[in-house]
């Protein structure tokens, strides 16, 4: 970091483990480490859906309860549009399903640079359409589909909702990418990390959408159609280059008349949401997300 900031309890241990696991260069070991201790759910099913180019894409359905016609969250993993996986988001998806009683369908999508914009977004749109068409046969409620994700996944989820107005009942967006303005104060303050750096964010944009400019489906803060969106819950990390644009996105949604819950978690870095093994703040924010889902379905007590 470019300045001294107080870390949340467990954040230092989390950063140390991230450094250790990165050196291993073993995604399976990393996924298994962070999934250890994740909540149990009623059932887990590995599925596939047809991507936008006709390719087969992996999906995993976590059932939070045995309730018939349960509502479902379509979850898009992070990884800067160039990486990430279903397995690396096991902890978050299990917690959201277990605490909300919703089902969570976590999906893969094509990645840049081999498949730049709009491939990933098109796959997200295809996943949403497939889920709506197949929800009833899966024992899910096609009238209660929310969409969400973390980081680049939150970007894709928001873009998907913008491009498919009325298709979703809610948005759960965790430290998302909403703009490509690298001059924001949070870029200055946290541009050297730890975690996501300013240089890495610029590199990711160059691989995903180098020529998209301010296309709203790439940088949703530039959208003029925000009023079409359903209720939203935004969760941000304080020690993150993306912190300021999360706050700006929440404000833009509110100004557009969207029912918006915004929370910035203090003392945590980008990518914290799947780190509940060491980080109480991750578990607390997932509980906040689950509470939002319960309110959407009228199950909040």
C-alpha positions in Angstrom: 0.0 0.0 0.0 1.1 3.5 -0.6 0.0 4.6 2.9 -0.4 2.9 6.3 -3.9 1.6 6.9 -5.4 -0.5 9.6 -6.0 -4.1 8.6 -9.1 -5.9 9.6 -8.7 -8.9 12.0 -7.3 -11.8 10.0 -6.3 -9.7 7.0 -2.6 -10.0 7.6 -2.8 -13.7 7.9 -4.9 -13.8 4.7 -2.3 -11.7 2.8 0.4 -14.1 4.0 -1.5 -17.1 2.8 -2.3 -15.5 -0.6 1.5 -14.9 -1.1 2.3 -18.5 -0.1 -0.4 -19.9 -2.4 0.5 -17.7 -5.3 4.1 -19.1 -5.2 2.7 -22.7 -5.5 1.1 -21.8 -8.8 -1.5 -24.5 -8.2 -5.1 -23.3 -8.7 -6.6 -26.5 -7.4 -4.6 -26.3 -4.1 -5.6 -22.6 -3.8 -9.2 -23.4 -4.3 -9.2 -26.3 -1.8 -7.4 -24.2 0.8 -9.9 -21.3 0.8 -12.9 -23.7 0.5 -12.0 -25.5 3.7 -14.5 -24.9 6.4 -17.1 -23.4 4.0 -20.7 -24.0 5.1 -22.6 -27.1 4.2 -25.6 -26.9 1.8 -28.5 -29.1 1.0 -27.0 -30.3 -2.3 -24.4 -29.5 -4.9 -24.8 -30.4 -8.6 -22.3 -30.0 -11.4 -24.1 -28.9 -14.6 -23.3 -27.4 -18.0 -25.0 -24.8 -20.1 -24.6 -23.8 -23.7 -22.4 -20.7 -24.1 -23.2 -18.0 -26.6 -20.9 -19.5 -29.3 -22.5 -23.0 -28.9 -19.6 -24.2 -26.6 -20.3 -26.2 -23.4 -19.6 -24.2 -20.2 -19.4 -25.6 -16.7 -21.8 -24.6 -13.9 -22.3 -25.6 -10.3 -25.6 -25.4 -8.5 -25.6 -25.0 -4.7 -29.0 -25.6 -3.1 -29.4 -23.7 0.1 -32.5 -25.7 1.1 -34.8 -28.4 -0.1 -37.7 -26.0 -0.7 -39.4 -26.5 -4.0 -39.2 -23.7 -6.5 -36.5 -21.9 -4.6 -35.2 -18.5 -5.8 -31.8 -18.6 -7.5 -28.8 -16.3 -7.7 -26.7 -16.6 -11.0 -23.1 -16.0 -9.8 -20.3 -14.9 -12.0 -16.7 -15.4 -10.6 -14.0 -12.7 -10.6 -10.6 -12.9 -12.1 -10.2 -9.8 -14.2 -12.1 -11.3 -17.1 -8.9 -13.4 -17.8 -8.9 -15.9 -15.0 -10.8 -17.2 -11.9 -13.0 -20.3 -11.7 -16.1 -21.8 -10.1 -13.8 -23.7 -7.6 -12.1 -20.5 -6.4 -15.5 -19.1 -5.4 -16.7 -22.2 -3.5 -16.7 -20.5 -0.1 -18.7 -17.5 -1.2 -21.3 -19.5 -3.1 -21.8 -22.0 -0.3 -22.2 -19.3 2.3 -24.7 -17.3 0.3 -26.8 -20.4 -0.4 -26.6 -21.8 3.2 -27.5 -18.5 4.9 -30.2 -17.3 2.5 -31.9 -20.5 1.6 -31.6 -19.6 -2.1 -30.0 -21.7 -4.7 -26.8 -20.3 -6.2 -25.7 -21.3 -9.7 -22.0 -20.4 -10.3 -21.0 -20.4 -13.9 -17.9 -20.3 -16.0 -17.5 -18.1 -19.1 -15.0 -17.5 -21.8 -12.0 -15.6 -20.8 -9.7 -12.9 -22.3 -7.3 -12.5 -24.0 -8.3 -15.5 -26.1 -11.9 -14.4 -26.0 -12.1 -10.7 -25.3 -15.2 -8.5 -24.9 -18.1 -9.3 -25.6 -17.5 -13.1 -25.3 -17.7 -13.2 -21.5 -20.7 -11.0 -21.4 -22.4 -13.0 -24.1 -21.9 -16.1 -22.1 -23.3 -14.5 -19.0 -26.4 -13.5 -21.1 -26.6 -17.1 -22.4 -26.4 -18.5 -18.8 -29.2 -16.2 -17.7 -31.4 -17.2 -20.6 -30.6 -20.9 -20.0 -31.4 -20.6 -16.3 -34.7 -18.9 -17.0 -35.7 -21.6 -19.5 -34.6 -24.5 -17.2 -35.3 -23.2 -13.7 -38.6 -25.1 -13.4 -37.1 -28.4 -14.4 -34.3 -27.8 -11.8 -36.9 -27.1 -9.1 -36.1 -23.4 -9.1 -38.4 -20.4 -9.5 -37.9 -18.8 -12.9 -39.7 -15.6 -11.7 -37.1 -15.1 -8.9 -33.7 -15.0 -10.5 -31.1 -12.6 -9.2 -27.6 -12.1 -10.6 -24.3 -11.1 -9.0 -20.6 -11.8 -8.7 -17.3 -10.4 -7.5 -14.9 -8.0 -9.3 -15.0 -8.7 -13.0 -18.0 -11.0 -12.3 -19.8 -8.1 -10.7 -19.1 -6.1 -13.9 -20.5 -8.8 -16.1 -23.5 -9.3 -13.8 -24.4 -5.6 -13.9 -23.8 -5.4 -17.7 -26.0 -8.5 -18.1 -28.8 -6.9 -16.1 -28.5 -3.7 -18.1 -28.8 -5.6 -21.4 -31.7 -7.7 -20.2 -34.0 -5.3 -18.3 -36.7 -7.1 -16.3 -34.9 -10.5 -16.4 -33.6 -10.4 -12.8 -35.1 -9.4 -9.4 -31.9 -8.2 -7.8 -28.2 -7.5 -8.1 -25.5 -8.6 -5.6 -22.3 -6.8 -6.6 -19.0 -7.3 -4.7 -16.1 -4.9 -5.3 -17.0 -4.6 -9.0 -15.4 -2.9 -11.9 -17.6 -0.1 -13.0 -15.3 2.4 -14.7 -11.9 2.7 -16.3 -10.9 6.0 -14.7 -7.5 5.3 -13.2 -7.2 8.8 -11.8 -9.6 8.2 -8.9 -8.2 8.8 -5.4 -8.5 5.1 -4.4 -6.2 4.3 -7.4 -3.7 6.8 -6.0 -3.9 5.5 -2.5 -3.9 1.8 -3.2 -2.4 1.6 -6.6 0.6 -0.4 -5.4 -1.4 -3.0 -3.6 -1.4 -5.3 -1.8 -3.8 -7.2 -4.0 -5.1 -5.6 -7.1 -2.7 -2.9 -8.4 -3.4 0.0 -10.7 -1.0 -1.4 -13.2 -2.7 -4.8 -13.2 -6.1 -3.1 -13.6 -4.8 -1.3 -16.7 -3.4 -4.6 -18.0 -6.7 -6.4 -17.6 -8.6 -3.7 -19.5 -6.1 -4.0 -22.3 -6.8 -7.7 -22.6 -10.5 -7.6 -22.1 -11.8 -4.5 -23.9 -8.9 -2.3 -25.2 -11.1 -0.5 -27.8 -14.4 -0.2 -25.9 -13.9 3.3 -24.6 -16.8 4.2 -22.3 -19.2 1.5 -23.7 -21.7 1.1 -20.8 -21.6 -2.7 -21.0 -17.9 -2.5 -20.2 -18.0 0.5 -17.8 -21.5 0.6 -16.4 -21.0 4.0 -14.6 -21.5 5.5 -18.1 -24.9 3.9 -18.6 -27.9 6.1 -19.1 -30.3 3.2 -18.4 -29.6 2.5 -14.7 -33.3 3.2 -13.9 -34.2 -0.2 -15.5 -32.2 -2.1 -12.9 -33.7 -4.1 -10.0 -32.8 -3.6 -6.3 -29.0 -3.8 -5.7 -26.6 -4.6 -2.9 -23.1 -3.4 -3.4 -20.2 -4.5 -1.1 -16.8 -2.8 -1.4 -13.4 -3.2 0.1 -11.8 -0.2 1.7 -8.2 -0.9 0.7 -8.9 -1.4 -3.0 -8.2 0.6 -6.1 -11.9 0.1 -7.0 -13.2 1.5 -3.7 -14.2 4.9 -5.1 -16.0 3.6 -8.1 -18.1 1.3 -6.0 -19.2 4.3 -4.0 -19.9 6.2 -7.2 -21.8 3.3 -8.6 -24.0 3.1 -5.6 -24.7 6.9 -5.7 -25.5 6.7 -9.4 -28.0 3.8 -8.8 -29.7 5.8 -6.1 -30.0 8.8 -8.2 -31.6 6.7 -10.9 -34.2 5.5 -8.4 -32.8 2.0 -7.8 -33.3 0.6 -4.3 -29.6 0.3 -3.3 -27.8 -1.1 -0.3 -24.1 0.0 -0.2 -21.5 -1.1 2.3 -17.7 -0.6 2.4 -15.9 -3.1 4.6 -13.1 -1.5 6.5 -9.5 -2.8 6.6 -9.9 -5.4 3.7 -8.3 -5.7 0.3 -9.7 -6.6 -3.1 -10.6 -10.3 -3.3 -11.4 -10.7 0.3 -14.9 -12.3 0.0 -13.7 -15.9 -0.4 -11.2 -15.6 2.5 -13.5 -16.5 5.3 -11.2 -19.2 6.5 -9.1 -16.5 8.2 -11.2 -13.4 7.7 -14.3 -12.7 9.8 -15.1 -9.7 7.6 -15.6 -12.0 4.6 -18.1 -14.1 6.6 -19.9 -11.0 7.8 -20.2 -9.5 4.3 -21.5 -12.8 2.9 -24.1 -12.7 5.7 -25.0 -9.2 4.5 -25.4 -10.5 0.9 -27.6 -13.5 2.1 -29.7 -11.0 4.1 -30.3 -9.0 0.9 -31.4 -12.2 -1.0 -33.8 -13.0 1.8 -35.3 -9.5 1.6 -35.8 -9.9 -2.1 -37.8 -13.1 -1.6 -39.7 -11.8 1.4 -38.0 -14.3 3.8 -36.2 -11.8 5.9 -37.1 -11.9 9.6 
